[in-house]
Amino acid sequence: MKKCFFVLAFSCILVLSKGQAPEFDNFAKINLYPFGILTGDYSGTAFGGIHFSAVNVWKHTIVESSTLKFASWKQVYEDPYNPYNNQTTKDFEIIDGLTLDIGFNFVIRERLSIGLVPYSFVMSSGSSDGFAILGKYVFRNILIEGKIVPIAYFKGYDEGILNNNFYLGLSYYTRETFAWGLMHNRMGDFHSTNLGVTFQF
């Protein structure tokens, strides 16, 4: 039901609004993701989440950071001997404490931005610091962006690159300084998809 609501809400936004996405010249934005759903090994609610991104504010550099994403879900503990003793608890955890990426950036034909981050720092559940690749692509009024960490320096090798601090985002600009956003993020066993807004500087 929650997934249907997400698809319907975002589809209405796309139909009713239209703008122009910015170019990667002195590019900076902040995303706020107040509400989302938790999937993967857990099912519940994901909320909070602040994501900042700056491209070519300083020549050939990229800076990204995110923080304060929380998750709430119900956990059922089953008694194998007596089903009447089953217990349900409501758990709460910070799934994104802080991530920080500072690296080199290359813009190709004004539409594609590729960032290479030698040391991607993460303080989150089930993820590892590592070498990260960040990509952004502009198509008319749509910004598509993503991140993978193909080399993990510490923990997280068993998670795979699509579960180790991975994200895929879409921003639909209604004007040059504002967009509606959708982001899917994976931190180990915690997978979240959030609706939000983007403010462009």
BELBEL-V66071 format. One record per residue. N is the residue number from 1. RES is the residue in three letters. SS is DSSP state (a for helix, b for strand, c for the rest). Layout:
{{N/RES/SS} {N/RES/SS}}
This chain:
{{1/MET/c} {2/LYS/a} {3/LYS/a} {4/CYS/a} {5/PHE/a} {6/PHE/a} {7/VAL/a} {8/LEU/a} {9/ALA/a} {10/PHE/a} {11/SER/a} {12/CYS/a} {13/ILE/a} {14/LEU/a} {15/VAL/a} {16/LEU/a} {17/SER/c} {18/LYS/c} {19/GLY/c} {20/GLN/c} {21/ALA/c} {22/PRO/c} {23/GLU/c} {24/PHE/c} {25/ASP/c} {26/ASN/c} {27/PHE/b} {28/ALA/b} {29/LYS/b} {30/ILE/b} {31/ASN/b} {32/LEU/b} {33/TYR/b} {34/PRO/b} {35/PHE/b} {36/GLY/b} {37/ILE/b} {38/LEU/b} {39/THR/b} {40/GLY/b} {41/ASP/c} {42/TYR/c} {43/SER/c} {44/GLY/b} {45/THR/b} {46/ALA/b} {47/PHE/b} {48/GLY/b} {49/GLY/b} {50/ILE/b} {51/HIS/b} {52/PHE/b} {53/SER/b} {54/ALA/b} {55/VAL/b} {56/ASN/c} {57/VAL/c} {58/TRP/c} {59/LYS/c} {60/HIS/c} {61/THR/b} {62/ILE/b} {63/VAL/b} {64/GLU/b} {65/SER/b} {66/SER/b} {67/THR/b} {68/LEU/b} {69/LYS/b} {70/PHE/b} {71/ALA/b} {72/SER/b} {73/TRP/b} {74/LYS/b} {75/GLN/b} {76/VAL/b} {77/TYR/b} {78/GLU/c} {79/ASP/c} {80/PRO/c} {81/TYR/c} {82/ASN/c} {83/PRO/a} {84/TYR/a} {85/ASN/a} {86/ASN/c} {87/GLN/b} {88/THR/b} {89/THR/b} {90/LYS/b} {91/ASP/b} {92/PHE/b} {93/GLU/b} {94/ILE/b} {95/ILE/b} {96/ASP/b} {97/GLY/b} {98/LEU/b} {99/THR/b} {100/LEU/b} {101/ASP/b} {102/ILE/b} {103/GLY/b} {104/PHE/b} {105/ASN/b} {106/PHE/b} {107/VAL/b} {108/ILE/b} {109/ARG/c} {110/GLU/c} {111/ARG/c} {112/LEU/b} {113/SER/b} {114/ILE/b} {115/GLY/b} {116/LEU/b} {117/VAL/b} {118/PRO/b} {119/TYR/b} {120/SER/b} {121/PHE/b} {122/VAL/b} {123/MET/b} {124/SER/c} {125/SER/c} {126/GLY/c} {127/SER/c} {128/SER/c} {129/ASP/c} {130/GLY/b} {131/PHE/b} {132/ALA/b} {133/ILE/b} {134/LEU/b} {135/GLY/b} {136/LYS/b} {137/TYR/b} {138/VAL/b} {139/PHE/b} {140/ARG/c} {141/ASN/c} {142/ILE/b} {143/LEU/b} {144/ILE/b} {145/GLU/b} {146/GLY/b} {147/LYS/b} {148/ILE/b} {149/VAL/b} {150/PRO/b} {151/ILE/b} {152/ALA/b} {153/TYR/c} {154/PHE/c} {155/LYS/c} {156/GLY/c} {157/TYR/a} {158/ASP/a} {159/GLU/a} {160/GLY/c} {161/ILE/c} {162/LEU/c} {163/ASN/c} {164/ASN/b} {165/ASN/b} {166/PHE/b} {167/TYR/b} {168/LEU/b} {169/GLY/b} {170/LEU/b} {171/SER/b} {172/TYR/b} {173/TYR/b} {174/THR/b} {175/ARG/b} {176/GLU/c} {177/THR/c} {178/PHE/b} {179/ALA/b} {180/TRP/b} {181/GLY/b} {182/LEU/b} {183/MET/b} {184/HIS/b} {185/ASN/b} {186/ARG/b} {187/MET/b} {188/GLY/c} {189/ASP/c} {190/PHE/b} {191/HIS/b} {192/SER/b} {193/THR/b} {194/ASN/b} {195/LEU/b} {196/GLY/b} {197/VAL/b} {198/THR/b} {199/PHE/b} {200/GLN/b} {201/PHE/c}}
